[in-house]
Amino acid sequence: MTNDHPVRAYRKKHDLSSREAGRLFGCAGSTIDRLEQEGRAPSPELMQRMIDVSDGELLPNDFYKLPKPSNQTAA
């Protein structure tokens, strides 16, 4: 399992530069770099384009980390 940002993992898999990925997703390559470096989720509009262009390889859940479950049980 890798800790790569989902967009970076997608780029590696498809041998894309940031600039090429930006062109595919309709944004600047610097936007791709910023998302990856800062570990942020894209805007809803950009995320939708990423989902569409990647044919579902990138999904909203890829961009959000779920909190770790507590070991406490509900009373």
C-alpha positions, 0 to 999 in steps of 0.5 A: 500500500502506498501513501501517495496522494491519489492524484500522484498515484494516478499520474504514476500509473499512467506515466503523466507529468503534473502538466499533462494531468492538469491538461487532462483534468482541466486545470494548471499543472501547478494546481496538481502539484499543490494538491499533491504537496499539500495533501488537499482534496480538489474543489468539487468541480475539479474532483468531478472532472477527475472522476469523469476523466479517470473513468472512476479510478479517482473517486471522492473517497480517495481524497478524504481520510476517515477518522480512526475508529475508537475502541470504545463501545457505545453505552 
